[in-house]
């Protein structure tokens, strides 16, 4: 979308700001043109033309028709232009492109304004005399030089802004029967005043079209991408989970059975431990953790902040497994503070224990050595490190009743936290209370 927006803005800017350029403009242009008309009237003996026929601007004039050529010069210039006109015949001898001799003879000349008498000039040329002069010069120079004749029309002018000259020449050739005017005797000169002007350029349509096309392509790509469902991001743990799937099994991690806990930095590190110890990694989905139990040690890894170690130490669910058991004891609860490896988590104002926490490896002997259960609750006297607690003093092993009026005292007036006599190990109602407690667990 950003590319499309930028391209659209660029196209609009390029169209609205095509730029400028400096150009040289010619102003106050004036042109001065001059040309000569040649003509002859057929008067002699010839079968080519009727007698009295006027021949105009011919390239070839027969000497038998008329040897006199009329030349009329005219100037076309702006008003109030002063001109000086001359019609000449020139003789020139050249060798290797260089002039070795030349001669000019003015046939006619005039000077004046264009609106006056100086606008035209007229004269006649005797072609026979020109041929005779050429033959005379050629006879004197011989093969040393090439001798030629030509007609020249020279015009000097001055306008209200400019001044200059127009020079036009045309070769004049001869044969035994005719004379030749080889071309047009004409010329022109144009004058102007240059001026620098700033012009606005036309919009660069290819650039504008390209930018608009880029915007359309970007919009189309954005539309296609917006319709596609984004693929969920794959985390490193998911990649490791897929990569090491053959070493991972789903199950429940018995964190209460471990004596020591080792937290691994990554799932890959945990799998390396499994490979080295020839064990499998257990994936506990409920705890969102992975673990390996090896000889009383729990190697674990949890992607989040929780994990087996927090669960085992009671930081996540302190005493949850024992609260229900204490509530069902109906006042016949054993003083759990005396049990090796167990301690009360706290007491409420009404005398009920609000929780206990299980500390793995607590006390001198931890949980002690347990025989495997055969489906029946074990006798409390058979538990290594555990004995029924006789706080009533009658040897029956019964737990004291809580006094509702005094939550912190027993029915015999002793505080709940005071030490009692451990000497009696008789089993009775206190033992039954312990069995019920562990059954609930």
C-alpha positions in Angstrom: 0.0 0.0 0.0 2.9 2.4 0.8 4.4 1.7 -2.7 1.0 2.3 -4.4 0.5 5.6 -2.5 4.0 6.8 -3.3 3.7 5.9 -6.9 0.4 7.7 -7.2 1.7 10.8 -5.5 4.8 10.7 -7.8 2.6 10.4 -10.9 0.5 13.3 -9.8 3.5 15.4 -9.0 5.2 14.6 -12.4 2.0 15.5 -14.3 1.4 18.8 -12.4 5.1 19.8 -12.5 6.4 19.0 -15.9 9.4 21.3 -15.5 10.7 24.2 -17.6 13.4 24.7 -20.2 15.4 27.6 -21.6 14.9 28.2 -25.3 16.3 30.7 -27.8 13.6 32.5 -29.6 14.2 34.6 -32.7 12.4 37.9 -32.6 12.0 40.8 -35.0 12.8 38.7 -38.1 13.4 40.5 -41.4 14.2 39.1 -44.8 15.7 40.8 -47.8 15.4 38.9 -51.1 16.8 39.9 -54.5 16.4 38.2 -57.9 17.1 39.0 -61.6 14.8 38.1 -64.5 16.4 37.5 -67.9 14.5 37.8 -71.1 15.0 38.2 -74.9 12.7 38.8 -77.9 13.1 36.6 -80.9 13.8 39.0 -83.9 16.3 37.1 -86.1 16.3 34.1 -88.4 15.3 31.1 -86.3 13.0 28.1 -86.8 12.7 27.6 -83.0 10.5 30.6 -82.1 8.1 32.9 -83.8 9.3 36.4 -84.6 8.6 38.8 -81.7 8.1 35.9 -79.2 9.5 36.8 -75.7 11.8 34.3 -74.1 11.9 34.6 -70.3 14.4 33.0 -67.8 15.6 30.5 -70.4 18.7 28.5 -69.7 19.7 28.6 -73.4 19.3 31.5 -75.7 20.1 31.0 -79.5 22.3 33.7 -80.9 20.4 33.7 -84.1 17.1 34.6 -82.2 18.6 37.5 -80.3 22.0 38.3 -79.0 20.8 41.0 -76.6 19.7 39.8 -73.1 17.6 42.0 -70.9 18.3 41.8 -67.1 15.8 43.2 -64.6 16.7 43.1 -60.9 14.2 43.6 -58.0 14.6 43.7 -54.2 11.9 42.6 -51.7 12.6 44.1 -48.3 10.7 45.8 -45.4 9.4 49.2 -45.9 11.7 52.1 -45.6 14.7 49.9 -46.5 17.5 51.6 -48.3 19.1 49.5 -51.1 22.1 49.8 -53.5 21.8 47.5 -56.5 24.3 46.6 -59.1 24.3 44.3 -62.1 27.8 43.3 -63.3 29.5 41.0 -65.7 32.7 39.4 -64.4 35.6 37.7 -66.2 38.0 35.4 -64.2 40.9 33.2 -65.0 41.8 30.4 -62.5 44.4 27.7 -62.1 44.1 24.9 -59.6 41.2 26.6 -58.0 43.0 29.9 -57.5 42.1 33.1 -59.2 45.0 34.4 -61.4 43.1 37.2 -63.1 39.7 38.8 -63.0 37.8 41.8 -64.4 34.4 43.4 -63.6 32.2 45.6 -65.7 29.1 47.3 -64.2 26.1 47.0 -66.4 23.7 49.0 -64.2 23.5 50.5 -60.7 20.8 52.2 -58.7 20.4 53.4 -55.1 17.3 54.5 -53.1 14.5 53.4 -50.9 12.3 50.5 -51.7 9.2 52.7 -52.0 11.1 55.0 -54.4 13.0 54.4 -57.6 15.6 52.2 -56.0 13.3 49.1 -55.9 14.4 47.7 -59.3 17.3 47.9 -61.7 17.3 47.0 -65.4 20.0 46.7 -68.1 20.9 44.8 -71.3 23.8 42.5 -72.0 25.3 42.1 -75.5 26.2 38.4 -75.5 28.3 38.7 -78.7 30.6 41.2 -77.1 31.0 39.1 -74.0 32.0 36.1 -76.1 34.5 38.1 -78.0 36.2 39.3 -74.7 36.4 35.8 -73.4 38.1 34.6 -76.6 40.6 37.4 -76.4 41.6 36.6 -72.8 41.8 32.9 -73.6 44.0 33.6 -76.5 46.4 35.5 -74.3 46.5 33.0 -71.4 46.1 29.9 -73.5 46.2 26.7 -71.5 47.8 28.3 -68.5 44.4 29.2 -67.0 40.8 28.6 -67.3 38.8 31.7 -68.3 35.1 32.1 -67.5 32.4 34.8 -67.4 29.5 35.2 -65.0 26.7 37.6 -64.1 26.5 39.1 -60.6 23.7 40.8 -58.8 25.0 42.8 -55.8 22.5 44.4 -53.3 23.6 46.4 -50.2 20.7 47.2 -47.9 19.8 48.9 -44.6 16.6 48.3 -42.7 15.2 50.0 -39.6 16.9 47.2 -37.5 19.5 45.5 -39.7 21.9 46.0 -42.5 23.6 43.6 -44.9 24.2 42.4 -48.5 22.9 40.0 -51.0 25.2 38.6 -53.7 24.0 36.3 -56.4 26.1 35.0 -59.3 25.4 32.7 -62.2 27.8 31.3 -64.8 27.5 32.7 -68.4 28.7 30.2 -71.0 29.0 30.2 -74.8 28.9 27.9 -77.7 29.1 28.6 -81.4 25.3 28.9 -81.8 24.0 30.0 -78.3 24.8 31.5 -74.9 23.8 29.8 -71.6 22.6 31.4 -68.3 23.4 28.4 -66.1 21.1 28.9 -63.1 18.9 31.5 -61.3 20.4 34.8 -60.4 18.8 35.2 -57.0 19.5 35.3 -53.2 18.1 36.4 -49.8 19.3 37.2 -46.3 17.3 36.9 -43.1 18.0 38.7 -39.9 16.5 38.3 -36.4 17.2 39.1 -32.7 17.7 36.0 -30.5 16.1 36.1 -27.0 16.2 33.6 -24.2 12.7 32.5 -23.0 11.5 30.0 -20.4 8.9 27.6 -21.6 7.0 25.0 -19.6 7.6 21.5 -20.9 4.8 19.0 -21.6 4.1 16.4 -18.9 6.4 13.4 -19.2 3.6 11.0 -20.1 5.8 7.8 -20.2 7.0 8.6 -16.6 3.4 9.3 -15.4 2.2 6.1 -17.1 5.0 4.1 -15.5 4.2 5.4 -12.0 0.5 4.8 -12.4 1.3 1.3 -13.6 3.5 0.7 -10.6 0.7 1.9 -8.3 -1.8 -0.4 -9.9 0.6 -3.4 -9.6 1.2 -2.6 -6.0 -2.5 -2.3 -5.2 -3.1 -5.6 -6.9 -0.3 -7.3 -5.0 -1.6 -5.8 -1.7 -5.1 -7.1 -2.6 -3.9 -10.6 -3.2 -1.8 -10.7 -0.1 -4.7 -9.4 2.0 -6.9 -12.2 0.8 -4.3 -14.8 1.7 -4.5 -16.2 5.3 -1.2 -15.5 7.0 0.6 -18.6 8.0 1.1 -18.9 11.7 4.5 -18.1 13.0 6.5 -21.2 13.8 8.5 -21.0 17.1 11.8 -22.6 17.8 10.1 -24.9 20.3 7.6 -26.1 17.7 10.5 -26.7 15.2 12.3 -28.7 17.9 9.1 -30.6 18.7 8.8 -31.7 15.1 12.5 -32.4 14.6 12.8 -34.6 17.7 9.4 -36.2 17.6 10.9 -39.7 17.6 12.4 -39.0 21.1 9.2 -37.5 22.6 6.2 -39.2 24.0 3.1 -37.7 25.6 2.4 -38.5 29.2 2.2 -37.2 32.8 5.4 -36.0 34.5 5.4 -37.4 38.2 7.2 -34.4 39.6 6.6 -35.5 43.2 8.8 -38.6 42.7 12.0 -36.7 42.0 14.6 -35.7 44.5 16.4 -33.1 42.4 15.4 -30.9 39.5 17.6 -29.7 36.6 16.1 -27.0 34.3 17.3 -27.2 30.7 17.6 -24.1 28.5 16.0 -25.5 25.4 14.1 -28.5 24.3 17.0 -29.5 22.1 19.2 -29.6 25.2 16.7 -31.8 26.9 16.6 -34.2 24.0 20.4 -34.4 24.1 20.1 -35.6 27.7 17.5 -38.2 26.6 19.8 -39.5 23.9 22.8 -39.7 26.2 20.8 -41.5 28.9 18.9 -43.7 26.4 15.5 -42.4 27.7 12.5 -40.7 26.2 11.3 -37.2 26.8 7.8 -37.0 28.3 5.6 -34.2 27.0 3.1 -33.2 29.8 0.5 -31.1 27.9 -1.4 -30.2 31.1 1.7 -28.6 32.7 3.0 -27.5 29.3 6.4 -29.0 30.1 8.9 -31.6 29.0 10.7 -33.9 31.3 13.1 -36.9 31.8 13.2 -38.8 35.1 16.5 -40.5 35.6 17.6 -42.0 38.9 15.6 -39.6 41.1 16.5 -36.6 39.0 14.0 -34.7 36.9 15.5 -32.9 33.9 12.8 -30.6 32.6 12.1 -27.8 30.2 9.0 -25.5 30.0 8.5 -22.9 27.3 6.6 -20.6 29.7 7.2 -19.3 33.2 5.8 -22.4 34.9 7.1 -26.0 34.9 7.6 -29.1 37.1 9.8 -27.3 39.6 7.3 -24.6 40.4 4.5 -27.2 40.6 6.5 -29.5 42.9 7.5 -26.7 45.3 3.9 -25.5 45.7 4.5 -22.1 44.1 1.7 -22.7 41.5 -0.8 -24.8 43.5 0.2 -24.7 47.2 -1.5 -27.4 49.1 -4.4 -27.9 46.6 -4.1 -31.7 47.0 -4.6 -31.6 50.8 -7.2 -29.0 51.4 -10.1 -31.3 50.6 -8.7 -34.1 52.9 -8.5 -31.7 55.8 -12.1 -30.5 55.3 -13.4 -34.2 55.3 -11.6 -35.1 58.6 -14.6 -33.8 60.6 -12.5 -32.5 63.5 -10.5 -35.7 63.8 -7.5 -34.2 62.1 -4.0 -35.3 63.1 -1.5 -32.5 63.9 0.3 -32.5 60.5 2.9 -30.1 61.7 4.5 -33.1 63.5 4.8 -35.3 60.4 8.3 -35.6 59.1 8.5 -34.0 55.6 5.1 -32.1 55.9 4.4 -28.7 57.4 1.3 -26.6 57.6 1.0 -23.8 55.2 -1.0 -21.6 57.5 -4.1 -21.4 59.6 -7.3 -19.5 59.3 -9.1 -17.7 62.2 -11.6 -20.5 62.5 -9.0 -23.1 63.3 -8.9 -24.8 59.9 -5.7 -25.4 58.0 -5.8 -23.3 54.9 -3.2 -25.3 53.0 -0.1 -27.4 53.2 2.9 -27.5 50.9 4.8 -30.6 49.9 8.5 -30.0 49.9 10.3 -32.6 47.9 13.1 -34.1 50.0 11.9 -32.1 53.1 13.0 -33.3 56.6 15.8 -35.6 57.2 14.4 -38.5 55.4 12.1 -36.9 52.9 9.0 -38.9 52.4 10.8 -42.0 53.6 10.7 -45.3 52.0 7.2 -46.4 50.9 6.1 -49.9 50.1 4.1 -50.2 47.0 0.4 -49.9 47.5 -1.6 -53.1 46.9 -4.9 -51.3 46.5 -5.5 -50.9 50.3 -4.4 -48.1 52.5 -1.3 -49.1 54.5 -1.2 -49.2 58.2 0.1 -46.0 59.5 2.5 -47.9 61.8 4.1 -49.6 58.8 5.2 -46.3 57.2 8.9 -45.6 57.7 9.3 -42.3 59.4 5.6 -41.9 60.2 3.9 -42.6 63.5 0.4 -41.9 64.8 0.3 -38.8 67.0 -1.4 -39.0 70.4 -2.3 -35.6 71.5 -5.3 -36.6 73.6 -3.0 -38.3 76.1 -5.1 -41.4 76.3 -2.9 -43.6 74.0 -5.7 -43.8 71.5 -3.9 -41.7 68.9 -6.8 -39.4 68.4 -6.3 -35.9 67.2 -7.6 -33.1 69.4 -10.8 -31.3 68.5 -10.7 -27.7 67.6 -12.6 -25.3 69.9 -14.9 -23.1 67.8 -14.7 -20.4 70.5 -10.9 -20.5 70.5 -9.6 -21.4 67.1 -6.0 -21.5 68.3 -6.6 -23.9 71.2 -7.5 -27.6 71.4 -10.3 -29.0 73.6 -7.7 -29.5 76.3 -6.5 -25.8 76.2 -3.2 -26.4 74.5 -2.3 -24.3 71.4 -2.4 -26.1 68.1 1.3 -25.5 67.4 2.6 -26.8 70.8 4.7 -29.9 70.9 2.9 -33.1 72.0 4.1 -36.3 73.3 5.4 -38.6 70.6 6.0 -41.5 72.9 2.7 -43.3 72.2 2.6 -45.1 68.9 -0.8 -46.8 69.4 -2.9 -46.9 66.3 -6.5 -45.9 66.6 -8.7 -43.1 65.3 -5.6 -41.0 64.6 -4.2 -43.7 62.4 -7.6 -43.9 60.6 -7.5 -40.2 60.1 -4.0 -40.5 58.5 -5.3 -43.3 56.2 -8.2 -41.2 55.2 -5.9 -38.3 54.5 -3.6 -40.3 52.2 -6.5 -42.0 50.5 -7.8 -38.6 49.6 -4.4 -37.6 48.3 
